Amino acid sequence: MENRSKIVVSLVLLPLLLTTISAQSTKLTPNFYKTTCPNVESIVRSAVQKKFQQTFVTAPATLRLFFHDCFVRGCDASILLATGNGNAEKDHPDDISLAGDGFDTVIKAKAAVDSNPQCRNKVSCADILALATRDVVQLTGGPFYRVELGRRDGRISTKASVQRQLPGPNFNLDQLNSMFARHGLSQTDMIALSGAHTIGFAHCGRFSKRIFNFSPRTTIDPTLNFRYALQLRQMCPRNVDPRIAINMDPTTPRTFDNAYYKNLQQGMGLFTSDQVLFSDPRSRGTVNLFASSNAGFHNAFVAAITKLGRVGVLTGKQGEIRRDCTRPN
């Protein structure tokens, strides 16, 4: 009787065990291309460096592209797909401002990888985007970190899937935490990833309300440094061309450092969703911590972007490896 119970328990546990083994076998790993394309990292890095030397925008554009990709349908390079009928993710109003240099970086890195006969059609666009993101972070003075690989590319990209999936410039802390928590990211992860704005840029229309018509009683947002607000008014006057963009970090805009957090301490967060990280007492301590330690920010950023890179990934037999990053095979 005891043996029969053991057999029953074993049979019950077997599917669970197989599921666990299957899940573990499809986990991302830094050595995923060790035998199929051993030089993938150096090939991608070389292509990214070349693009970066042509224009600095390569860095913030690629980093933002990775974030926007992962938050919609997971990190599957669906942001790169073009449908031809204006109905892809990148056609959504929240994605339309993504700089073309980010897309171009991935396409050029993919071409470089596929020009190696051993690597042709072996490396996903999703993994190339993840590697390129690490490379632009390092090229701008940020940390080097190992990138987990093994993602496959998604085949679906719709404008509708972007709706309410990306944080808005006017979000408060609860809204930010809620959106990031949906992807398994903590408040600390969210604050660390917000630090990517240290090399970002923004279009004037995204924050004009804060400097011209904040409320009926005050034209300038009181959480905004007044002198900084007047500078913003000069750079972004009323009725400015909506394509005009300015640096999100007014102090060291080309360096991936902790100046973003020091700026928040001075009331110089460009978006409401930036400044709220300091003005809300629940997140202020983390901002102060990162402002006091560049290494502390870098370490937290590496942990957060590694977690971000695992969001909704397709692995194993899911998805595909696109031959052309802009369309399904």
Secondary structure, DSSP 8 states (H G I E B T S, - for coil): -HHHHHHHHHHHHHHHHHHHHHHHHTS-BTTTTTTT-TTHHHHHHHHHHHHHHH-TTHHHHHHHHHHHHHHTTSSSSGGG---SSS-SGGGSTTTTTS-HHHHHHHHHHHHHHHTSTTTTTTS-HHHHHHHHHHHHHHHTT-------B--BB-S---SGGGTT-S--TT--HHHHHHHHHTTT--HHHHHHHHGGGGS-EEEGGGTHHHHH-S-SS-SS-TTS-HHHHHHHHHHS-TT--TT-EEES-SS-TTS-STHHHHHHHTT--SSHHHHHHHHSHHHHHHHHHHHH-HHHHHHHHHHHHHHHTTTT-B-TTSSB--SBTTB--
